[in-house]
Amino acid sequence: MLASVRHEDIAVVATYTFVNATEPDARTGARVSTPLTPRHAAGLVTMWEREDVGRAGLEIYYTGRQVLDENPYRDRSEPYFYFGVLAERQFGRWRLFGNAENLTNRRQTKFDPLLRPLRNYDGRWTVDVWAPLEGRVANGGFRVRF
């Protein structure tokens, strides 16, 4: 689902995805949920924007539980939220911007280690990635319009 609303200088975009992906279990043949595929995911982005002035926005994303494949710590992931902000100001031809993501510092390593206690049968020492690995991220810079 995708919904978008705009009123004067404010725009809001909402998304929602439902996925019921399954595959046959190699041992039993029964249908099981496909690993690393969240059943529910959603996002909400709100942006204020005025031409020749600047813009500012807030983004919120939700990722639901995921079945994990051969993870020694858990069979299902934890659901999580992800927040970010963006601001940009225009000064003539110049635009200064700042961006910050993962403001709640949500990381997979806050739930479980990435390293397995023993090497997996396929040789891997790490588990699959199911949540952000980096913590808070901030960046900024400028752009020039020619």
Phi and psi in radians as a Rosetta constraint file:
Dihedral C 1 N 2 CA 2 C 2 CIRCULARHARMONIC -2.379 0.35
Dihedral N 2 CA 2 C 2 N 3 CIRCULARHARMONIC 2.226 0.35
Dihedral C 2 N 3 CA 3 C 3 CIRCULARHARMONIC -2.306 0.35
Dihedral N 3 CA 3 C 3 N 4 CIRCULARHARMONIC 2.400 0.35
Dihedral C 3 N 4 CA 4 C 4 CIRCULARHARMONIC -2.371 0.35
Dihedral N 4 CA 4 C 4 N 5 CIRCULARHARMONIC 2.334 0.35
Dihedral C 4 N 5 CA 5 C 5 CIRCULARHARMONIC -2.310 0.35
Dihedral N 5 CA 5 C 5 N 6 CIRCULARHARMONIC 2.378 0.35
Dihedral C 5 N 6 CA 6 C 6 CIRCULARHARMONIC -2.300 0.35
Dihedral N 6 CA 6 C 6 N 7 CIRCULARHARMONIC 2.292 0.35
Dihedral C 6 N 7 CA 7 C 7 CIRCULARHARMONIC -2.398 0.35
Dihedral N 7 CA 7 C 7 N 8 CIRCULARHARMONIC 1.954 0.35
Dihedral C 7 N 8 CA 8 C 8 CIRCULARHARMONIC 0.928 0.35
Dihedral N 8 CA 8 C 8 N 9 CIRCULARHARMONIC -1.976 0.35
Dihedral C 8 N 9 CA 9 C 9 CIRCULARHARMONIC -1.624 0.35
Dihedral N 9 CA 9 C 9 N 10 CIRCULARHARMONIC 0.031 0.35
Dihedral C 9 N 10 CA 10 C 10 CIRCULARHARMONIC -1.956 0.35
Dihedral N 10 CA 10 C 10 N 11 CIRCULARHARMONIC 2.328 0.35
Dihedral C 10 N 11 CA 11 C 11 CIRCULARHARMONIC -2.204 0.35
Dihedral N 11 CA 11 C 11 N 12 CIRCULARHARMONIC 2.446 0.35
Dihedral C 11 N 12 CA 12 C 12 CIRCULARHARMONIC -2.278 0.35
Dihedral N 12 CA 12 C 12 N 13 CIRCULARHARMONIC 2.262 0.35
Dihedral C 12 N 13 CA 13 C 13 CIRCULARHARMONIC -2.182 0.35
Dihedral N 13 CA 13 C 13 N 14 CIRCULARHARMONIC 2.205 0.35
Dihedral C 13 N 14 CA 14 C 14 CIRCULARHARMONIC -2.092 0.35
Dihedral N 14 CA 14 C 14 N 15 CIRCULARHARMONIC 2.440 0.35
Dihedral C 14 N 15 CA 15 C 15 CIRCULARHARMONIC -2.289 0.35
Dihedral N 15 CA 15 C 15 N 16 CIRCULARHARMONIC 2.624 0.35
Dihedral C 15 N 16 CA 16 C 16 CIRCULARHARMONIC -2.587 0.35
Dihedral N 16 CA 16 C 16 N 17 CIRCULARHARMONIC 2.395 0.35
Dihedral C 16 N 17 CA 17 C 17 CIRCULARHARMONIC -2.288 0.35
Dihedral N 17 CA 17 C 17 N 18 CIRCULARHARMONIC 2.304 0.35
Dihedral C 17 N 18 CA 18 C 18 CIRCULARHARMONIC -2.054 0.35
Dihedral N 18 CA 18 C 18 N 19 CIRCULARHARMONIC 2.165 0.35
Dihedral C 18 N 19 CA 19 C 19 CIRCULARHARMONIC -2.221 0.35
Dihedral N 19 CA 19 C 19 N 20 CIRCULARHARMONIC 2.184 0.35
Dihedral C 19 N 20 CA 20 C 20 CIRCULARHARMONIC -2.047 0.35
Dihedral N 20 CA 20 C 20 N 21 CIRCULARHARMONIC 1.226 0.35
Dihedral C 20 N 21 CA 21 C 21 CIRCULARHARMONIC -1.568 0.35
Dihedral N 21 CA 21 C 21 N 22 CIRCULARHARMONIC 2.261 0.35
Dihedral C 21 N 22 CA 22 C 22 CIRCULARHARMONIC -2.307 0.35
Dihedral N 22 CA 22 C 22 N 23 CIRCULARHARMONIC 2.860 0.35
Dihedral C 22 N 23 CA 23 C 23 CIRCULARHARMONIC -2.624 0.35
Dihedral N 23 CA 23 C 23 N 24 CIRCULARHARMONIC 2.775 0.35
Dihedral C 23 N 24 CA 24 C 24 CIRCULARHARMONIC -1.279 0.35
Dihedral N 24 CA 24 C 24 N 25 CIRCULARHARMONIC 2.413 0.35
Dihedral C 24 N 25 CA 25 C 25 CIRCULARHARMONIC -1.253 0.35
Dihedral N 25 CA 25 C 25 N 26 CIRCULARHARMONIC 2.292 0.35
Dihedral C 25 N 26 CA 26 C 26 CIRCULARHARMONIC -1.107 0.35
Dihedral N 26 CA 26 C 26 N 27 CIRCULARHARMONIC -0.529 0.35
Dihedral C 26 N 27 CA 27 C 27 CIRCULARHARMONIC -1.503 0.35
Dihedral N 27 CA 27 C 27 N 28 CIRCULARHARMONIC -0.742 0.35
Dihedral C 27 N 28 CA 28 C 28 CIRCULARHARMONIC -1.846 0.35
Dihedral N 28 CA 28 C 28 N 29 CIRCULARHARMONIC -0.367 0.35
Dihedral C 28 N 29 CA 29 C 29 CIRCULARHARMONIC 1.441 0.35
Dihedral N 29 CA 29 C 29 N 30 CIRCULARHARMONIC -0.159 0.35
Dihedral C 29 N 30 CA 30 C 30 CIRCULARHARMONIC -1.207 0.35
Dihedral N 30 CA 30 C 30 N 31 CIRCULARHARMONIC 2.641 0.35
Dihedral C 30 N 31 CA 31 C 31 CIRCULARHARMONIC -1.307 0.35
Dihedral N 31 CA 31 C 31 N 32 CIRCULARHARMONIC 2.271 0.35
Dihedral C 31 N 32 CA 32 C 32 CIRCULARHARMONIC -2.277 0.35
Dihedral N 32 CA 32 C 32 N 33 CIRCULARHARMONIC 2.746 0.35
Dihedral C 32 N 33 CA 33 C 33 CIRCULARHARMONIC -1.088 0.35
Dihedral N 33 CA 33 C 33 N 34 CIRCULARHARMONIC 2.442 0.35
Dihedral C 33 N 34 CA 34 C 34 CIRCULARHARMONIC -1.224 0.35
Dihedral N 34 CA 34 C 34 N 35 CIRCULARHARMONIC 2.241 0.35
Dihedral C 34 N 35 CA 35 C 35 CIRCULARHARMONIC -1.060 0.35
Dihedral N 35 CA 35 C 35 N 36 CIRCULARHARMONIC 2.637 0.35
Dihedral C 35 N 36 CA 36 C 36 CIRCULARHARMONIC 1.046 0.35
Dihedral N 36 CA 36 C 36 N 37 CIRCULARHARMONIC 0.540 0.35
Dihedral C 36 N 37 CA 37 C 37 CIRCULARHARMONIC -2.220 0.35
Dihedral N 37 CA 37 C 37 N 38 CIRCULARHARMONIC 1.750 0.35
Dihedral C 37 N 38 CA 38 C 38 CIRCULARHARMONIC -1.150 0.35
Dihedral N 38 CA 38 C 38 N 39 CIRCULARHARMONIC 2.403 0.35
Dihedral C 38 N 39 CA 39 C 39 CIRCULARHARMONIC -1.214 0.35
Dihedral N 39 CA 39 C 39 N 40 CIRCULARHARMONIC -0.673 0.35
Dihedral C 39 N 40 CA 40 C 40 CIRCULARHARMONIC -2.125 0.35
Dihedral N 40 CA 40 C 40 N 41 CIRCULARHARMONIC 2.354 0.35
Dihedral C 40 N 41 CA 41 C 41 CIRCULARHARMONIC -2.540 0.35
Dihedral N 41 CA 41 C 41 N 42 CIRCULARHARMONIC 2.475 0.35
Dihedral C 41 N 42 CA 42 C 42 CIRCULARHARMONIC -2.569 0.35
Dihedral N 42 CA 42 C 42 N 43 CIRCULARHARMONIC 2.763 0.35
Dihedral C 42 N 43 CA 43 C 43 CIRCULARHARMONIC -2.606 0.35
Dihedral N 43 CA 43 C 43 N 44 CIRCULARHARMONIC 2.634 0.35
Dihedral C 43 N 44 CA 44 C 44 CIRCULARHARMONIC -2.455 0.35
Dihedral N 44 CA 44 C 44 N 45 CIRCULARHARMONIC 2.124 0.35
Dihedral C 44 N 45 CA 45 C 45 CIRCULARHARMONIC -2.138 0.35
Dihedral N 45 CA 45 C 45 N 46 CIRCULARHARMONIC 2.204 0.35
Dihedral C 45 N 46 CA 46 C 46 CIRCULARHARMONIC -2.075 0.35
Dihedral N 46 CA 46 C 46 N 47 CIRCULARHARMONIC 2.298 0.35
Dihedral C 46 N 47 CA 47 C 47 CIRCULARHARMONIC -2.375 0.35
Dihedral N 47 CA 47 C 47 N 48 CIRCULARHARMONIC 2.264 0.35
Dihedral C 47 N 48 CA 48 C 48 CIRCULARHARMONIC -1.752 0.35
Dihedral N 48 CA 48 C 48 N 49 CIRCULARHARMONIC 2.321 0.35
Dihedral C 48 N 49 CA 49 C 49 CIRCULARHARMONIC -2.574 0.35
Dihedral N 49 CA 49 C 49 N 50 CIRCULARHARMONIC 2.261 0.35
Dihedral C 49 N 50 CA 50 C 50 CIRCULARHARMONIC -2.266 0.35
Dihedral N 50 CA 50 C 50 N 51 CIRCULARHARMONIC 2.123 0.35
Dihedral C 50 N 51 CA 51 C 51 CIRCULARHARMONIC -0.999 0.35
Dihedral N 51 CA 51 C 51 N 52 CIRCULARHARMONIC 2.445 0.35
Dihedral C 51 N 52 CA 52 C 52 CIRCULARHARMONIC 1.136 0.35
Dihedral N 52 CA 52 C 52 N 53 CIRCULARHARMONIC 0.187 0.35
Dihedral C 52 N 53 CA 53 C 53 CIRCULARHARMONIC -2.127 0.35
Dihedral N 53 CA 53 C 53 N 54 CIRCULARHARMONIC -1.061 0.35
Dihedral C 53 N 54 CA 54 C 54 CIRCULARHARMONIC 2.783 0.35
Dihedral N 54 CA 54 C 54 N 55 CIRCULARHARMONIC -2.912 0.35
Dihedral C 54 N 55 CA 55 C 55 CIRCULARHARMONIC -2.717 0.35
Dihedral N 55 CA 55 C 55 N 56 CIRCULARHARMONIC 2.771 0.35
Dihedral C 55 N 56 CA 56 C 56 CIRCULARHARMONIC -2.581 0.35
Dihedral N 56 CA 56 C 56 N 57 CIRCULARHARMONIC 2.504 0.35
Dihedral C 56 N 57 CA 57 C 57 CIRCULARHARMONIC -2.594 0.35
Dihedral N 57 CA 57 C 57 N 58 CIRCULARHARMONIC 2.836 0.35
Dihedral C 57 N 58 CA 58 C 58 CIRCULARHARMONIC -2.318 0.35
Dihedral N 58 CA 58 C 58 N 59 CIRCULARHARMONIC 2.373 0.35
Dihedral C 58 N 59 CA 59 C 59 CIRCULARHARMONIC -2.223 0.35
Dihedral N 59 CA 59 C 59 N 60 CIRCULARHARMONIC 2.425 0.35
Dihedral C 59 N 60 CA 60 C 60 CIRCULARHARMONIC -2.334 0.35
Dihedral N 60 CA 60 C 60 N 61 CIRCULARHARMONIC 2.228 0.35
Dihedral C 60 N 61 CA 61 C 61 CIRCULARHARMONIC -2.215 0.35
Dihedral N 61 CA 61 C 61 N 62 CIRCULARHARMONIC 2.528 0.35
Dihedral C 61 N 62 CA 62 C 62 CIRCULARHARMONIC -2.137 0.35
Dihedral N 62 CA 62 C 62 N 63 CIRCULARHARMONIC 2.322 0.35
Dihedral C 62 N 63 CA 63 C 63 CIRCULARHARMONIC -2.131 0.35
Dihedral N 63 CA 63 C 63 N 64 CIRCULARHARMONIC 2.146 0.35
Dihedral C 63 N 64 CA 64 C 64 CIRCULARHARMONIC -1.390 0.35
Dihedral N 64 CA 64 C 64 N 65 CIRCULARHARMONIC -3.089 0.35
Dihedral C 64 N 65 CA 65 C 65 CIRCULARHARMONIC -1.046 0.35
Dihedral N 65 CA 65 C 65 N 66 CIRCULARHARMONIC 2.580 0.35
Dihedral C 65 N 66 CA 66 C 66 CIRCULARHARMONIC -2.289 0.35
Dihedral N 66 CA 66 C 66 N 67 CIRCULARHARMONIC 2.440 0.35
Dihedral C 66 N 67 CA 67 C 67 CIRCULARHARMONIC -1.220 0.35
Dihedral N 67 CA 67 C 67 N 68 CIRCULARHARMONIC 2.358 0.35
Dihedral C 67 N 68 CA 68 C 68 CIRCULARHARMONIC -1.842 0.35
Dihedral N 68 CA 68 C 68 N 69 CIRCULARHARMONIC 2.566 0.35
Dihedral C 68 N 69 CA 69 C 69 CIRCULARHARMONIC -1.844 0.35
Dihedral N 69 CA 69 C 69 N 70 CIRCULARHARMONIC 2.005 0.35
Dihedral C 69 N 70 CA 70 C 70 CIRCULARHARMONIC 0.943 0.35
Dihedral N 70 CA 70 C 70 N 71 CIRCULARHARMONIC 0.827 0.35
Dihedral C 70 N 71 CA 71 C 71 CIRCULARHARMONIC -1.732 0.35
Dihedral N 71 CA 71 C 71 N 72 CIRCULARHARMONIC 2.116 0.35
Dihedral C 71 N 72 CA 72 C 72 CIRCULARHARMONIC -1.257 0.35
Dihedral N 72 CA 72 C 72 N 73 CIRCULARHARMONIC -0.194 0.35
Dihedral C 72 N 73 CA 73 C 73 CIRCULARHARMONIC -1.715 0.35
Dihedral N 73 CA 73 C 73 N 74 CIRCULARHARMONIC -0.488 0.35
Dihedral C 73 N 74 CA 74 C 74 CIRCULARHARMONIC -2.877 0.35
Dihedral N 74 CA 74 C 74 N 75 CIRCULARHARMONIC 2.731 0.35
Dihedral C 74 N 75 CA 75 C 75 CIRCULARHARMONIC -1.584 0.35
Dihedral N 75 CA 75 C 75 N 76 CIRCULARHARMONIC -0.478 0.35
Dihedral C 75 N 76 CA 76 C 76 CIRCULARHARMONIC -2.294 0.35
Dihedral N 76 CA 76 C 76 N 77 CIRCULARHARMONIC 2.526 0.35
Dihedral C 76 N 77 CA 77 C 77 CIRCULARHARMONIC -1.321 0.35
Dihedral N 77 CA 77 C 77 N 78 CIRCULARHARMONIC 2.957 0.35
Dihedral C 77 N 78 CA 78 C 78 CIRCULARHARMONIC -1.564 0.35
Dihedral N 78 CA 78 C 78 N 79 CIRCULARHARMONIC 2.498 0.35
Dihedral C 78 N 79 CA 79 C 79 CIRCULARHARMONIC -1.253 0.35
Dihedral N 79 CA 79 C 79 N 80 CIRCULARHARMONIC 2.719 0.35
Dihedral C 79 N 80 CA 80 C 80 CIRCULARHARMONIC -2.648 0.35
Dihedral N 80 CA 80 C 80 N 81 CIRCULARHARMONIC 2.743 0.35
Dihedral C 80 N 81 CA 81 C 81 CIRCULARHARMONIC -1.867 0.35
Dihedral N 81 CA 81 C 81 N 82 CIRCULARHARMONIC 2.662 0.35
Dihedral C 81 N 82 CA 82 C 82 CIRCULARHARMONIC -2.376 0.35
Dihedral N 82 CA 82 C 82 N 83 CIRCULARHARMONIC 2.153 0.35
Dihedral C 82 N 83 CA 83 C 83 CIRCULARHARMONIC -2.047 0.35
Dihedral N 83 CA 83 C 83 N 84 CIRCULARHARMONIC 2.572 0.35
Dihedral C 83 N 84 CA 84 C 84 CIRCULARHARMONIC -2.628 0.35
Dihedral N 84 CA 84 C 84 N 85 CIRCULARHARMONIC 2.791 0.35
Dihedral C 84 N 85 CA 85 C 85 CIRCULARHARMONIC -2.373 0.35
Dihedral N 85 CA 85 C 85 N 86 CIRCULARHARMONIC 2.699 0.35
Dihedral C 85 N 86 CA 86 C 86 CIRCULARHARMONIC -2.496 0.35
Dihedral N 86 CA 86 C 86 N 87 CIRCULARHARMONIC 2.428 0.35
Dihedral C 86 N 87 CA 87 C 87 CIRCULARHARMONIC -2.458 0.35
Dihedral N 87 CA 87 C 87 N 88 CIRCULARHARMONIC 2.457 0.35
Dihedral C 87 N 88 CA 88 C 88 CIRCULARHARMONIC -2.497 0.35
Dihedral N 88 CA 88 C 88 N 89 CIRCULARHARMONIC 2.366 0.35
Dihedral C 88 N 89 CA 89 C 89 CIRCULARHARMONIC -2.216 0.35
Dihedral N 89 CA 89 C 89 N 90 CIRCULARHARMONIC 2.362 0.35
Dihedral C 89 N 90 CA 90 C 90 CIRCULARHARMONIC -1.759 0.35
Dihedral N 90 CA 90 C 90 N 91 CIRCULARHARMONIC 2.394 0.35
Dihedral C 90 N 91 CA 91 C 91 CIRCULARHARMONIC -2.295 0.35
Dihedral N 91 CA 91 C 91 N 92 CIRCULARHARMONIC 1.554 0.35
Dihedral C 91 N 92 CA 92 C 92 CIRCULARHARMONIC 1.117 0.35
Dihedral N 92 CA 92 C 92 N 93 CIRCULARHARMONIC -2.125 0.35
Dihedral C 92 N 93 CA 93 C 93 CIRCULARHARMONIC -1.380 0.35
Dihedral N 93 CA 93 C 93 N 94 CIRCULARHARMONIC -0.242 0.35
Dihedral C 93 N 94 CA 94 C 94 CIRCULARHARMONIC -1.663 0.35
Dihedral N 94 CA 94 C 94 N 95 CIRCULARHARMONIC 2.502 0.35
Dihedral C 94 N 95 CA 95 C 95 CIRCULARHARMONIC -2.267 0.35
Dihedral N 95 CA 95 C 95 N 96 CIRCULARHARMONIC 2.159 0.35
Dihedral C 95 N 96 CA 96 C 96 CIRCULARHARMONIC -1.767 0.35
Dihedral N 96 CA 96 C 96 N 97 CIRCULARHARMONIC 2.413 0.35
Dihedral C 96 N 97 CA 97 C 97 CIRCULARHARMONIC -2.422 0.35
Dihedral N 97 CA 97 C 97 N 98 CIRCULARHARMONIC 2.720 0.35
Dihedral C 97 N 98 CA 98 C 98 CIRCULARHARMONIC -2.450 0.35
Dihedral N 98 CA 98 C 98 N 99 CIRCULARHARMONIC 2.545 0.35
Dihedral C 98 N 99 CA 99 C 99 CIRCULARHARMONIC -2.494 0.35
Dihedral N 99 CA 99 C 99 N 100 CIRCULARHARMONIC 2.389 0.35
Dihedral C 99 N 100 CA 100 C 100 CIRCULARHARMONIC -2.357 0.35
Dihedral N 100 CA 100 C 100 N 101 CIRCULARHARMONIC 2.357 0.35
Dihedral C 100 N 101 CA 101 C 101 CIRCULARHARMONIC -2.243 0.35
Dihedral N 101 CA 101 C 101 N 102 CIRCULARHARMONIC 2.789 0.35
Dihedral C 101 N 102 CA 102 C 102 CIRCULARHARMONIC 0.929 0.35
Dihedral N 102 CA 102 C 102 N 103 CIRCULARHARMONIC 0.910 0.35
Dihedral C 102 N 103 CA 103 C 103 CIRCULARHARMONIC -1.094 0.35
Dihedral N 103 CA 103 C 103 N 104 CIRCULARHARMONIC -0.438 0.35
Dihedral C 103 N 104 CA 104 C 104 CIRCULARHARMONIC -1.513 0.35
Dihedral N 104 CA 104 C 104 N 105 CIRCULARHARMONIC 0.025 0.35
Dihedral C 104 N 105 CA 105 C 105 CIRCULARHARMONIC 1.050 0.35
Dihedral N 105 CA 105 C 105 N 106 CIRCULARHARMONIC 0.637 0.35
Dihedral C 105 N 106 CA 106 C 106 CIRCULARHARMONIC -1.263 0.35
Dihedral N 106 CA 106 C 106 N 107 CIRCULARHARMONIC 2.160 0.35
Dihedral C 106 N 107 CA 107 C 107 CIRCULARHARMONIC -2.453 0.35
Dihedral N 107 CA 107 C 107 N 108 CIRCULARHARMONIC 2.545 0.35
Dihedral C 107 N 108 CA 108 C 108 CIRCULARHARMONIC -1.026 0.35
Dihedral N 108 CA 108 C 108 N 109 CIRCULARHARMONIC -0.627 0.35
Dihedral C 108 N 109 CA 109 C 109 CIRCULARHARMONIC -1.210 0.35
Dihedral N 109 CA 109 C 109 N 110 CIRCULARHARMONIC -0.191 0.35
Dihedral C 109 N 110 CA 110 C 110 CIRCULARHARMONIC -1.383 0.35
Dihedral N 110 CA 110 C 110 N 111 CIRCULARHARMONIC -0.274 0.35
Dihedral C 110 N 111 CA 111 C 111 CIRCULARHARMONIC -1.667 0.35
Dihedral N 111 CA 111 C 111 N 112 CIRCULARHARMONIC -0.866 0.35
Dihedral C 111 N 112 CA 112 C 112 CIRCULARHARMONIC -2.618 0.35
Dihedral N 112 CA 112 C 112 N 113 CIRCULARHARMONIC 2.826 0.35
Dihedral C 112 N 113 CA 113 C 113 CIRCULARHARMONIC -1.207 0.35
Dihedral N 113 CA 113 C 113 N 114 CIRCULARHARMONIC 2.737 0.35
Dihedral C 113 N 114 CA 114 C 114 CIRCULARHARMONIC -1.464 0.35
Dihedral N 114 CA 114 C 114 N 115 CIRCULARHARMONIC -0.549 0.35
Dihedral C 114 N 115 CA 115 C 115 CIRCULARHARMONIC -1.403 0.35
Dihedral N 115 CA 115 C 115 N 116 CIRCULARHARMONIC 2.403 0.35
Dihedral C 115 N 116 CA 116 C 116 CIRCULARHARMONIC -1.373 0.35
Dihedral N 116 CA 116 C 116 N 117 CIRCULARHARMONIC 2.664 0.35
Dihedral C 116 N 117 CA 117 C 117 CIRCULARHARMONIC -1.165 0.35
Dihedral N 117 CA 117 C 117 N 118 CIRCULARHARMONIC -0.536 0.35
Dihedral C 117 N 118 CA 118 C 118 CIRCULARHARMONIC -2.368 0.35
Dihedral N 118 CA 118 C 118 N 119 CIRCULARHARMONIC 2.661 0.35
Dihedral C 118 N 119 CA 119 C 119 CIRCULARHARMONIC -1.067 0.35
Dihedral N 119 CA 119 C 119 N 120 CIRCULARHARMONIC 2.420 0.35
Dihedral C 119 N 120 CA 120 C 120 CIRCULARHARMONIC -1.236 0.35
Dihedral N 120 CA 120 C 120 N 121 CIRCULARHARMONIC 2.825 0.35
Dihedral C 120 N 121 CA 121 C 121 CIRCULARHARMONIC -1.022 0.35
Dihedral N 121 CA 121 C 121 N 122 CIRCULARHARMONIC -0.458 0.35
Dihedral C 121 N 122 CA 122 C 122 CIRCULARHARMONIC -1.567 0.35
Dihedral N 122 CA 122 C 122 N 123 CIRCULARHARMONIC 0.075 0.35
Dihedral C 122 N 123 CA 123 C 123 CIRCULARHARMONIC 1.709 0.35
Dihedral N 123 CA 123 C 123 N 124 CIRCULARHARMONIC -0.165 0.35
Dihedral C 123 N 124 CA 124 C 124 CIRCULARHARMONIC -1.316 0.35
Dihedral N 124 CA 124 C 124 N 125 CIRCULARHARMONIC 2.427 0.35
Dihedral C 124 N 125 CA 125 C 125 CIRCULARHARMONIC -1.681 0.35
Dihedral N 125 CA 125 C 125 N 126 CIRCULARHARMONIC -0.216 0.35
Dihedral C 125 N 126 CA 126 C 126 CIRCULARHARMONIC -2.020 0.35
Dihedral N 126 CA 126 C 126 N 127 CIRCULARHARMONIC 2.758 0.35
Dihedral C 126 N 127 CA 127 C 127 CIRCULARHARMONIC -1.492 0.35
Dihedral N 127 CA 127 C 127 N 128 CIRCULARHARMONIC 2.910 0.35
Dihedral C 127 N 128 CA 128 C 128 CIRCULARHARMONIC -1.217 0.35
Dihedral N 128 CA 128 C 128 N 129 CIRCULARHARMONIC 2.656 0.35
Dihedral C 128 N 129 CA 129 C 129 CIRCULARHARMONIC -1.453 0.35
Dihedral N 129 CA 129 C 129 N 130 CIRCULARHARMONIC 2.208 0.35
Dihedral C 129 N 130 CA 130 C 130 CIRCULARHARMONIC -2.249 0.35
Dihedral N 130 CA 130 C 130 N 131 CIRCULARHARMONIC -0.048 0.35
Dihedral C 130 N 131 CA 131 C 131 CIRCULARHARMONIC -2.575 0.35
Dihedral N 131 CA 131 C 131 N 132 CIRCULARHARMONIC 2.962 0.35
Dihedral C 131 N 132 CA 132 C 132 CIRCULARHARMONIC -0.990 0.35
Dihedral N 132 CA 132 C 132 N 133 CIRCULARHARMONIC 2.506 0.35
Dihedral C 132 N 133 CA 133 C 133 CIRCULARHARMONIC -1.701 0.35
Dihedral N 133 CA 133 C 133 N 134 CIRCULARHARMONIC -0.499 0.35
Dihedral C 133 N 134 CA 134 C 134 CIRCULARHARMONIC -1.589 0.35
Dihedral N 134 CA 134 C 134 N 135 CIRCULARHARMONIC 2.668 0.35
Dihedral C 134 N 135 CA 135 C 135 CIRCULARHARMONIC -1.458 0.35
Dihedral N 135 CA 135 C 135 N 136 CIRCULARHARMONIC -2.505 0.35
Dihedral C 135 N 136 CA 136 C 136 CIRCULARHARMONIC -1.058 0.35
Dihedral N 136 CA 136 C 136 N 137 CIRCULARHARMONIC 2.468 0.35
Dihedral C 136 N 137 CA 137 C 137 CIRCULARHARMONIC -2.277 0.35
Dihedral N 137 CA 137 C 137 N 138 CIRCULARHARMONIC 2.280 0.35
Dihedral C 137 N 138 CA 138 C 138 CIRCULARHARMONIC -2.311 0.35
Dihedral N 138 CA 138 C 138 N 139 CIRCULARHARMONIC 2.484 0.35
Dihedral C 138 N 139 CA 139 C 139 CIRCULARHARMONIC -2.618 0.35
Dihedral N 139 CA 139 C 139 N 140 CIRCULARHARMONIC 2.849 0.35
Dihedral C 139 N 140 CA 140 C 140 CIRCULARHARMONIC -2.771 0.35
Dihedral N 140 CA 140 C 140 N 141 CIRCULARHARMONIC 2.996 0.35
Dihedral C 140 N 141 CA 141 C 141 CIRCULARHARMONIC 3.007 0.35
Dihedral N 141 CA 141 C 141 N 142 CIRCULARHARMONIC -2.835 0.35
Dihedral C 141 N 142 CA 142 C 142 CIRCULARHARMONIC -2.454 0.35
Dihedral N 142 CA 142 C 142 N 143 CIRCULARHARMONIC 2.739 0.35
Dihedral C 142 N 143 CA 143 C 143 CIRCULARHARMONIC -2.258 0.35
Dihedral N 143 CA 143 C 143 N 144 CIRCULARHARMONIC 2.598 0.35
Dihedral C 143 N 144 CA 144 C 144 CIRCULARHARMONIC -2.121 0.35
Dihedral N 144 CA 144 C 144 N 145 CIRCULARHARMONIC 2.281 0.35
Dihedral C 144 N 145 CA 145 C 145 CIRCULARHARMONIC -1.663 0.35
Dihedral N 145 CA 145 C 145 N 146 CIRCULARHARMONIC 2.198 0.35
